């Protein structure tokens, strides 16, 4: 397991401990450890890397909501300019650190979301509609001239 993956694993365990901490002292200790690990994760990227404005465009509102939640979780403030579409999100970040943390976590969650939606649609089509939605079996017609 790489150093980065080990830190992420520790972070996940600490967040779980923080969420279920029985006493205020346990929660405070877990919170302090989380801050130290996040600082170490942030220091993995070069400190001299300048912040850049990055634009992300998503296919649907679910993806936008997940991305914004992840940004806020990691202390990044997402924004949008006037007249930008609701599927566009802007961030000003150090690109290397952002890609290694937020963007990587987003890609994983987005894959899970798409898989979940595929399962749900297949279930609805098969059980509720008693049909199949396979588009590979569509009839091929000739274009009239």
C-alpha positions in Angstrom: 0.0 0.0 0.0 1.4 3.4 -0.9 2.1 6.1 1.7 -0.9 8.2 0.3 -3.2 5.2 0.5 -2.1 4.5 4.1 -2.9 8.0 5.1 -6.3 7.9 3.5 -7.0 4.6 5.3 -6.1 6.1 8.6 -8.2 9.2 7.8 -11.2 7.0 7.1 -10.8 5.1 10.4 -10.3 8.3 12.3 -13.4 9.9 10.8 -15.4 6.8 11.9 -13.9 7.1 15.4 -14.8 10.8 15.5 -18.4 10.0 14.4 -18.9 7.4 17.1 -16.6 8.8 19.9 -18.2 8.1 23.3 -16.6 11.0 25.1 -15.7 14.5 24.2 -12.0 13.7 24.8 -12.0 10.9 22.3 -13.7 13.1 19.7 -11.2 15.9 20.3 -8.2 13.5 20.0 -9.7 12.0 16.8 -10.3 15.5 15.4 -6.7 16.6 16.1 -5.4 13.4 14.4 -7.6 14.0 11.4 -6.2 17.5 11.1 -2.6 16.3 11.3 -3.2 13.6 8.6 -5.0 16.1 6.3 -2.1 18.5 6.7 0.3 15.6 5.8 -1.8 14.7 2.8 -1.8 18.3 1.7 2.0 18.6 2.1 2.4 15.7 -0.4 2.0 18.3 -3.1 4.7 20.9 -3.6 4.0 23.9 -1.4 5.3 26.3 -4.2 2.7 25.1 -6.6 0.4 28.1 -7.4 -3.3 27.9 -7.1 -5.1 27.7 -10.4 -8.7 28.2 -11.3 -10.2 25.0 -12.6 -13.6 24.5 -14.2 -15.5 21.2 -13.9 -18.6 20.5 -16.0 -20.8 17.5 -15.0 -23.4 15.5 -16.9 -26.1 15.7 -14.2 -27.1 17.4 -11.0 -26.2 14.3 -8.9 -22.6 14.6 -9.9 -22.6 18.3 -9.1 -23.9 17.7 -5.6 -21.4 15.0 -4.9 -18.5 17.2 -6.2 -19.6 20.2 -4.1 -20.0 18.1 -1.0 -16.5 16.6 -1.4 -15.0 20.1 -2.1 -16.5 21.4 1.1 -15.5 18.3 3.1 -11.8 19.0 2.1 -12.0 22.7 2.8 -12.3 23.9 -0.9 -14.8 26.6 -1.7 -16.6 25.8 -5.0 -18.2 28.7 -6.8 -19.9 29.6 -10.1 -19.7 32.8 -12.2 -22.9 34.6 -13.2 -24.6 33.0 -16.3 -22.7 29.7 -15.9 -24.8 26.6 -16.1 -25.8 24.7 -12.9 -23.6 21.8 -14.1 -20.5 23.9 -14.0 -18.4 24.3 -10.9 -15.3 26.4 -10.4 -12.6 25.9 -7.8 -9.3 27.7 -7.1 -6.8 25.1 -5.8 -3.3 23.6 -6.1 -4.0 21.3 -9.0 -1.8 18.4 -7.9 -3.1 18.1 -4.4 -6.7 18.6 -5.6 -6.4 15.9 -8.2 -4.9 13.5 -5.7 -7.6 14.0 -3.0 -10.9 15.5 -4.1 -10.9 14.5 -7.8 -9.8 11.0 -7.0 -12.5 10.5 -4.4 -15.1 12.0 -6.7 -14.2 9.6 -9.5 -14.7 6.7 -7.1 -18.0 7.9 -5.8 -19.2 8.8 -9.3 -18.5 5.3 -10.5 -20.5 3.9 -7.5 -23.4 6.4 -8.3 -23.6 5.3 -11.9 -23.5 1.6 -10.9 -26.3 2.2 -8.4 -28.4 4.0 -11.0 -27.8 1.3 -13.6 -28.9 -1.4 -11.1 -32.0 0.6 -10.2 -33.0 1.2 -13.8 -32.5 -2.4 -14.7 -34.6 -3.4 -11.7 -37.4 -1.0 -12.6 -37.5 -2.1 -16.2 -37.4 -5.8 -15.4 -39.8 -5.9 -12.4 -42.1 -2.9 -12.8 -42.4 -2.9 -16.6 -41.9 -6.6 -17.1 -39.8 -5.9 -20.1 -36.2 -5.4 -21.1 -34.6 -2.1 -22.1 -31.8 -3.7 -24.2 -31.2 -1.3 -27.1 -29.0 -3.8 -29.0 -32.2 -5.6 -30.1 -33.7 -2.6 -31.8 -34.9 -3.2 -35.4 -32.6 -1.7 -38.0 -34.5 0.2 -40.7 -33.3 1.5 -44.0 -33.3 5.3 -44.6 -35.8 6.2 -47.3 -34.6 8.1 -50.3 
